[in-house]
Amino acid sequence: MPLIEALKKYGLKDSTRFHMPGHKGKKSVHIIEELEANLFNWDVTEIPGLDDLHEPSGPIKWAQEKLARLYGADSSFFLVNGASSGVIAMIGACAQPSDEILISRASHKSVLSALILTGAKPVYVMPEKDENLGVYTQVTPEAVANALSQSPKVKAVFLTNPTYEGFCPDLESISEIVHSQNKVLLVDEAQGPHFAFNPSLPRSAGGFADSWVQSPHKMMTSLTQSAWLHVKGERIDKRRLKSFLKFVTTTSPSYILMASLDMARSIMEAEGRALTARALELADMARSNINKFTAFYAVGREVQGKKGIYDIDLSRLMVNVSAAGYTGYEVEKLLREKFNIYAEYADLYNVYFLITFSNTESDIDRLVKALATFKTKGKISNSIIWPDKMPNAAIEPRCAFYTPGEYLPLEKSMGRIVKDALVPYPPGIPLLMPGEVIEREHIEILDRLLKSGGRCHGVTDEGFIQVVIETII
């Protein structure tokens, strides 16, 4: 039982967890004990009295109605195939084949699945970029307005709130632009299900979007793979949305996952304000002490208003390590191997820690003391980060998916059309989408990423990528 053995080994480590899921492996809220105690007893199927997720009319329907009231939605849906299934369903509800969808380039790779399944055409809008931190930030209202003026046939706009880094766009201004043109606003709020519970957090998409998807397992207490989807207003075809949800949802939905969603909703409805305040308090403690006692820089409120960052989720801890001479990958690995501290993820220049109410002051103290052992050793250049310009799209993603391909070494692929998305993961934001042409800049970025210890979906262990056989197009 190799997976069981690996899980046992990790469980016995008593590690400090700054990664999702938000419960951190702890029964931090007493009601969670009931779920644990009934794990096998509640693992059931659609017997009378327990309802049917695909056609709810009883307790699942009532649980979803409670969820909708909590988030101010007209309708809400439990998802057992992750927020990715909600992303696909949202886009599927709005797009016919060849319809144009305006998409932030810094979107999760699940958008690609939606484009291939629906046949919709992407129109990308580039987010701003912070050269010092080495990351994309957010799209601006001006960029959205400009993109819509150049592509007036766009049916819907798809944005992310927040990014993996915690950066939020000006959803209020963007929603006014989008809705004034009678277009649909869709928001991937997988990382922000907690926003609705504390005024010190960014505003939730619920006040602006026509549909938004959230992952309560990331920052709250539901189990991994569970998520929920909300709809508000009349711009979304709810029947079509429900049809797409059936396409992307198993016919054997887990009652354990659904129970964890109902439980997460109940916990936040009763204690959401206090619990999110606790998470923010812990994050503020970490941020202050990291900036005071270590060689690293913990990003805070000071970046708000700069380079596309309209707001920031301060319960997420972004620690820039490049100015002290480290890559994020180095620091993440040393924290894990030397101090038994597990971060959420790292990139070339930063390490990211997710802090929830399930963390403790002891967790924060342990993290700060570990980071304080790193001594400055120079400065890592931030000269190579993600491209400023959009890649050249030779064919649509759906066409690339269905066209035969071949594998080439990365260094010999310049000028070819990529068949598989090239996605540094996490956070799962594509560098190149299927159908786009790989250029020297992309090869250099990927080469540096891989040599620095990063991972990229779409690149094999041997350094090959799949490209389209162009003679067949």
Buried (B, 14 or more C-beta within 10 A) or exposed (E): EEEEEEEEEEEEEEBBBBBBBBBBEEBBBEBBEEBEEEEEEBEEEBEEEBBBBBEBEEEBBEBBBBBBEBBEBBBBBBBBBBBBBBBBBBBBBBBEEEBBBBBBBBBBBBBBBBBBBBBBBBBBBBBBBBEBBBBBBBBBBEBBBEBBEEBEEBBBBBBBBBBBBBBBBBBEBBBBBBBEEEBBBBBBBBBBBBBBBBEEBBBBBBBBBBBBBBBBBBBBBBBBBBBBBBBBEEBBBBEBBBEBBEEBBEEEBBBBBBBBBBBBBBBBEEBBEEBBBBBBBBBBBBBEBBBEEBBBBBBBEEBBEEBBBBBBBBBBBBBBBBBBBBBBBBBBBBBBEEBBBBBBBBBBBBBBBBBBBBBBEEBBBBBBBBBBEBEEEEEBEBEBBBBEEEBEBBBBBBBBBEBEBEEBEBEEBBEBBBBBBBBBBBBBBBBBBBBBBBBEBBBEBBBBBBEBBBEBEBBEEEEBBBBBEBEEE
